[in-house]
Amino acid sequence: MAEALRPLLPWTRFLAPPALEEFCREFAEILQSCASIGKMNRVAEVIADWKATAEAYADPAVASDLQRPRPGADARVPRPAGGSEEG
């Protein structure tokens, strides 16, 4: 799918491979969902969001910052006292 989209969405070249895979999955899902109800506005939103991500990957300084490990990214956050299980 990624190769088929490149001529139409050339900015996808800047997405890292895992991000490109995620974009293709999300794009296919939202396209199918929108087509099923005849409302395509969310497709444009998904494309705009991912294009912004590609722009970040295209900037070497931003791209390296995005790919570095984040301190505390795996930290568990305790549930607040009195919180319910439902969200």
KEKE-3310 file (N, C-alpha, C; in steps of 0.2 Angstrom, whole numbers, plus 5000, padded with zeros to 4 digits):
npx = (5004:5010:5019:5010:5004:5013:5016:5004:5004:5018:5025:5025:5037:5045:5042:5046:5049:5041:5031:5026:5020:5010:5003:4998:4989:4980:4975:4969:4959:4952:4947:4939:4929:4924:4919:4909:4899:4897:4903:4917:4925:4934:4945:4953:4957:4965:4975:4981:4986:4995:5004:5009:5017:5026:5032:5039:5048:5055:5064:5080:5085:5073:5068:5078:5077:5064:5065:5073:5075:5064:5065:5057:5047:5042:5037:5026:5010:5002:4985:4973:4968:4952:4947:4938:4935:4930:4931)
npy = (4994:5006:5009:5012:5023:5033:5041:5049:5054:5061:5065:5054:5048:5052:5047:5036:5019:5011:5021:5023:5011:5011:5023:5018:5008:5015:5024:5016:5010:5021:5026:5016:5015:5028:5028:5019:5026:5037:5049:5058:5067:5064:5058:5067:5074:5064:5062:5075:5076:5065:5070:5081:5074:5068:5080:5083:5072:5074:5085:5084:5087:5087:5074:5065:5068:5064:5050:5046:5038:5041:5047:5040:5035:5022:5022:5018:5025:5028:5024:5037:5041:5035:5035:5028:5012:5013:5023)
npz = (5000:5004:4993:4983:4987:4987:4975:4976:4988:4992:5003:5012:5011:5020:5032:5046:5044:5054:5057:5044:5041:5051:5047:5035:5039:5048:5038:5029:5037:5041:5029:5024:5035:5034:5020:5022:5028:5021:5023:5021:5028:5039:5033:5027:5038:5045:5035:5035:5048:5048:5038:5045:5054:5045:5041:5053:5054:5042:5046:5052:5065:5073:5070:5075:5088:5090:5089:5100:5116:5129:5145:5158:5151:5152:5164:5178:5182:5197:5201:5204:5221:5225:5212:5199:5191:5178:5163)
capx = (5000:5014:5021:5004:5002:5019:5014:4999:5006:5025:5028:5026:5044:5049:5040:5050:5046:5035:5026:5023:5016:5005:4999:4994:4984:4975:4972:4964:4954:4947:4944:4934:4924:4921:4915:4903:4894:4897:4906:4924:4929:4939:4950:4957:4960:4970:4980:4984:4989:5001:5008:5013:5022:5031:5036:5044:5053:5060:5069:5084:5085:5067:5068:5082:5073:5058:5067:5077:5071:5061:5066:5051:5042:5039:5035:5019:5007:4997:4978:4972:4963:4945:4946:4934:4938:4927:4934)
capy = (5000:5012:5011:5014:5030:5038:5046:5053:5057:5060:5066:5048:5045:5055:5043:5031:5013:5009:5026:5022:5006:5014:5027:5014:5004:5020:5027:5011:5009:5027:5026:5011:5018:5034:5026:5015:5031:5042:5055:5057:5072:5062:5056:5073:5075:5059:5064:5081:5074:5061:5075:5085:5070:5067:5086:5082:5067:5077:5089:5079:5088:5084:5067:5062:5069:5059:5043:5044:5035:5046:5045:5039:5033:5016:5023:5017:5030:5025:5027:5042:5038:5037:5034:5022:5008:5015:5029)
capz = (5000:5004:4987:4979:4990:4986:4970:4978:4995:4992:5009:5015:5010:5026:5038:5047:5043:5058:5056:5038:5042:5055:5043:5030:5043:5050:5032:5026:5042:5041:5022:5024:5039:5031:5015:5024:5030:5016:5026:5020:5031:5043:5029:5026:5045:5046:5030:5038:5054:5046:5034:5050:5057:5040:5041:5058:5052:5037:5049:5055:5072:5076:5069:5080:5095:5091:5090:5106:5121:5133:5152:5162:5146:5154:5171:5179:5186:5201:5200:5210:5226:5224:5205:5197:5185:5172:5161)
cpx = (5004:5017:5016:5003:5007:5018:5009:5000:5014:5028:5028:5033:5048:5047:5044:5046:5040:5030:5022:5018:5009:5000:4995:4988:4979:4972:4967:4958:4949:4944:4938:4928:4920:4916:4909:4897:4893:4899:4914:4928:4935:4946:4955:4960:4966:4976:4984:4988:4996:5006:5012:5018:5027:5035:5041:5049:5058:5065:5073:5085:5079:5066:5072:5080:5067:5060:5072:5073:5069:5062:5059:5045:5038:5037:5027:5016:5002:4990:4977:4967:4956:4943:4942:4937:4935:4930:4929)
cpy = (5006:5014:5014:5021:5035:5043:5051:5057:5057:5061:5060:5045:5047:5051:5038:5024:5011:5014:5025:5017:5007:5018:5023:5011:5009:5023:5022:5010:5015:5028:5022:5013:5024:5033:5023:5020:5037:5049:5055:5063:5070:5059:5061:5075:5070:5061:5070:5080:5070:5066:5079:5081:5069:5074:5086:5078:5070:5082:5085:5080:5085:5077:5063:5063:5065:5052:5041:5042:5041:5044:5045:5036:5026:5016:5021:5022:5027:5028:5032:5039:5040:5036:5028:5018:5010:5022:5032)
cpz = (5000:4997:4982:4981:4988:4981:4972:4984:4995:4998:5014:5015:5017:5032:5039:5046:5047:5058:5050:5038:5046:5051:5038:5033:5045:5044:5029:5030:5041:5034:5022:5029:5036:5025:5017:5026:5026:5018:5026:5024:5036:5039:5028:5033:5046:5041:5033:5044:5053:5042:5039:5053:5052:5040:5047:5057:5047:5040:5053:5063:5076:5075:5074:5087:5096:5092:5096:5111:5126:5140:5155:5157:5148:5161:5172:5183:5190:5200:5206:5215:5225:5217:5204:5192:5179:5170:5156)
residu = (MET:ALA:GLU:ALA:LEU:ARG:PRO:LEU:LEU:PRO:TRP:THR:ARG:PHE:LEU:ALA:PRO:PRO:ALA:LEU:GLU:GLU:PHE:CYS:ARG:GLU:PHE:ALA:GLU:ILE:LEU:GLN:SER:CYS:ALA:SER:ILE:GLY:LYS:MET:ASN:ARG:VAL:ALA:GLU:VAL:ILE:ALA:ASP:TRP:LYS:ALA:THR:ALA:GLU:ALA:TYR:ALA:ASP:PRO:ALA:VAL:ALA:SER:ASP:LEU:GLN:ARG:PRO:ARG:PRO:GLY:ALA:ASP:ALA:ARG:VAL:PRO:ARG:PRO:ALA:GLY:GLY:SER:GLU:GLU:GLY)
# end
